Amino acid sequence: MKRFIKIVILIIVSLLVITFFVFYTPDRPQDYLEDLYFGEYSNKVELDINSLDNEPLSIHVHYQDLGDIGDPVLVLIHGAFSSSHTFLAWAETLVEHGYRVILPDLPYFGLTGGFEDELTSYRRSGEMIISLLNELDVDTFHVGGNSLGGAVSWYIASEYPERVLSLTLIDAVPASLGQHEQQRVPSFLTTDFFAGIISQMTPKFLVRSILKTAYGNPDMLDEEIFKRYFDLLRRENSRTWILQVKQESEPEFKYQDRLESIEVPTLILWGEMDEWIPVETVDSFVEALSLTEEQIIIYPDLGHVPMEEDPSTVTDYITFLASLS
């Protein structure tokens, strides 16, 4: 009987070891990834924002800045697990039409660092972007974002109405998802021990299958785009942050109230094939912002990241911006 138990234990241990090495994908150093993804428009800056207790918080920020100083400024914000690169094709076209485009990497994503206390919120992301714009001497701007970046965009529009000229929401996180809900990751997985192990186990096939669900046509996820996502996901600390970063409470008025307070011209762009935030979510924005049909464009064949899946969608954004002048 003891021999049988030893054999069972040996088999289990062997399976665990094999599983670990099959799934093991080690971190990539920051310098290595900067060599790959710090492009011709890239910049780095250290910024300070305040905590809710008015304590200074420093963060190293990567952003891309395209176009000429003096042109109207567009700030486009990526979603969770993504980076500023997702808007790069849009940005290059927008520059040709006379705009300056600023693409920040949000805290904990892309090539931007995290906060020392490992907290996050729409407020913190929004304040980081405002701090960046102050650093660049940008007063007024158009803001838009995809997914999480959409939520940060409407937060900024509600907090800084005197600076925001227009708001564009692309498959955006709605107010009803309340970012400071409790984490859904089991607490034991967020401990240093388990997070340190699990964070190193994101095999390529698994990441690819998840990313494909963000596209209306999964075949549009080409190898270059996939490699960028996979590489940046593996940036040192990135996957641990996904498990361990907690939400900072938002002390001001409720998210829904924030959304309903926005009065700037607004455009909604949405992929009807979105499996991450369903197209029915548009209705909540229509009600909160009192939008008309002319302010909503639904792409029947696109998914959660329409600007990346089909960069020609930028023409609808250009038309919207032109209508404001």
Residue pairs with C-beta under 8 A, 6 or more apart in sequence:
20 197
20 201
22 203
23 201
23 202
23 203
23 206
24 200
24 201
25 200
25 201
25 202
25 203
25 204
25 234
26 200
26 234
27 200
27 234
27 235
27 236
27 237
27 238
27 239
28 231
28 234
28 235
28 236
29 236
30 111
30 235
30 236
33 111
33 231
33 232
33 235
34 111
36 231
37 83
37 85
37 110
37 111
37 228
37 231
37 232
38 44
38 62
38 111
39 64
39 85
39 88
41 64
41 65
41 66
41 88
41 91
41 103
42 62
42 63
42 64
42 111
43 62
43 63
43 64
43 65
44 60
44 61
44 62
44 111
45 60
45 61
45 63
45 132
45 135
46 58
46 59
46 60
46 61
47 58
47 59
47 61
47 128
47 131
47 132
47 135
48 56
48 57
48 58
48 59
48 131
49 56
49 57
49 59
49 124
49 127
49 128
49 131
50 56
50 57
50 127
51 57
51 117
51 119
51 248
52 248
52 249
52 251
57 115
57 116
57 117
57 124
58 116
59 107
59 112
59 113
59 114
59 115
59 128
60 112
60 113
61 104
61 105
61 112
61 113
61 128
61 132
62 84
62 104
62 105
62 110
62 111
62 112
63 84
63 102
63 103
63 104
63 105
63 112
63 132
64 84
64 85
64 88
64 91
64 101
64 102
64 103
65 100
65 101
65 102
65 103
65 136
66 91
66 92
66 94
66 95
66 100
66 101
66 102
66 103
67 94
67 95
67 99
67 100
67 101
68 100
69 100
70 100
71 98
71 99
71 100
72 98
72 99
72 100
72 141
72 142
72 165
72 321
73 99
73 100
73 101
73 102
73 133
73 138
73 140
73 141
73 142
74 91
74 94
74 99
74 100
74 101
74 102
74 141
74 142
74 143
74 144
74 321
75 101
75 102
75 103
75 104
75 129
75 133
75 141
75 142
75 143
75 144
75 153
76 87
76 90
76 91
76 101
76 102
76 103
76 143
76 144
76 145
76 149
77 103
77 104
77 106
77 125
77 129
77 143
77 144
77 145
77 146
77 148
77 149
77 150
77 152
77 153
78 84
78 85
78 86
78 87
78 103
78 105
78 106
78 109
78 110
78 145
78 146
78 147
78 148
78 149
79 86
79 145
79 146
79 147
79 148
79 149
79 150
79 171
79 304
79 305
80 109
80 147
80 148
81 109
81 229
81 233
81 242
82 109
82 110
82 146
82 147
82 149
82 229
82 305
83 105
83 109
83 110
83 111
83 228
83 232
84 103
84 104
84 105
84 110
85 103
85 110
85 228
86 146
86 305
86 307
86 308
87 101
87 103
87 146
87 307
87 308
88 103
89 307
89 308
89 311
89 314
90 101
90 307
90 311
90 313
90 314
90 317
91 101
91 103
93 311
93 314
93 318
94 101
94 314
94 317
94 318
95 101
97 318
99 321
102 132
102 133
102 136
102 138
102 141
104 112
104 128
104 129
104 132
105 111
105 112
106 112
106 125
106 128
106 148
106 149
106 152
107 113
107 114
107 115
107 120
107 124
107 125
107 128
108 114
108 120
108 238
108 241
108 242
108 245
109 232
109 238
110 232
111 232
111 235
114 237
114 241
114 245
115 124
118 241
118 244
118 245
118 246
119 245
119 246
119 247
119 248
120 245
120 246
120 247
120 248
121 179
121 180
121 247
121 248
121 249
121 250
122 151
122 152
122 155
122 179
122 250
122 255
123 155
123 159
123 248
123 250
123 252
124 248
125 152
125 155
126 152
126 155
126 156
126 159
129 152
129 156
130 156
130 160
130 163
133 141
139 163
140 163
140 164
140 165
141 163
141 164
141 165
142 164
142 165
142 166
142 167
142 168
142 321
143 153
143 156
143 157
143 164
143 166
143 167
143 168
144 150
144 153
144 166
144 167
144 168
144 169
144 170
144 267
144 317
145 151
145 152
145 153
145 168
145 169
145 170
145 172
146 170
146 171
146 172
146 304
146 305
146 307
147 170
147 171
147 172
147 173
147 276
147 277
147 304
147 305
148 173
149 170
149 172
150 169
150 170
150 171
150 172
150 173
151 172
151 173
151 174
151 175
151 177
151 179
153 167
153 168
153 169
153 172
154 167
154 169
154 172
154 175
154 258
154 259
154 262
155 255
155 258
156 164
157 164
157 167
157 262
157 264
158 258
158 259
158 261
158 262
159 258
161 261
161 262
161 263
161 264
164 264
165 264
165 265
165 324
166 264
166 265
166 266
166 267
166 320
166 321
166 324
167 262
167 264
167 265
167 266
167 267
168 266
168 267
168 268
168 269
168 317
168 320
169 266
169 267
169 268
169 269
169 285
170 269
170 270
170 306
170 307
171 269
171 270
171 271
171 274
171 276
171 277
171 304
171 305
171 306
172 277
172 281
172 285
173 179
173 277
174 259
174 277
174 281
174 284
174 285
175 254
175 255
175 256
175 258
175 259
175 284
175 288
176 256
176 284
178 255
179 247
179 250
179 255
180 247
180 248
180 249
180 250
181 247
182 247
183 190
183 246
183 247
185 243
188 194
189 195
189 198
189 243
190 243
190 244
195 240
195 243
195 244
196 240
198 243
199 239
199 240
199 242
199 243
200 239
202 233
202 234
202 239
204 230
207 226
207 229
207 230
207 233
208 221
208 226
208 230
211 221
211 226
211 229
212 218
212 221
213 275
213 276
213 303
213 304
214 221
214 275
214 276
214 303
214 304
214 305
215 221
215 273
215 302
215 303
215 304
215 305
215 309
216 271
216 272
216 273
216 274
216 299
216 301
216 302
216 303
216 306
216 309
217 301
217 303
217 309
220 309
220 310
225 308
232 238
233 239
252 258
253 261
256 288
259 285
259 288
259 289
260 288
260 289
262 289
265 320
265 324
266 289
266 291
266 295
267 295
267 296
267 297
267 316
267 317
267 320
268 282
268 285
268 286
268 291
268 295
268 296
268 297
269 297
269 299
269 306
269 307
269 313
269 316
269 317
270 279
270 281
270 282
270 296
270 297
270 298
270 299
270 306
271 279
271 298
271 299
271 302
271 303
271 304
271 305
271 306
271 309
272 279
272 298
272 299
272 300
272 301
272 302
273 300
273 301
273 302
273 303
274 302
274 303
274 304
275 303
275 304
276 303
276 304
277 304
279 298
282 296
282 298
285 291
286 296
297 316
299 306
299 310
299 313
302 309
302 310
302 313
303 309
306 313
307 313
307 314
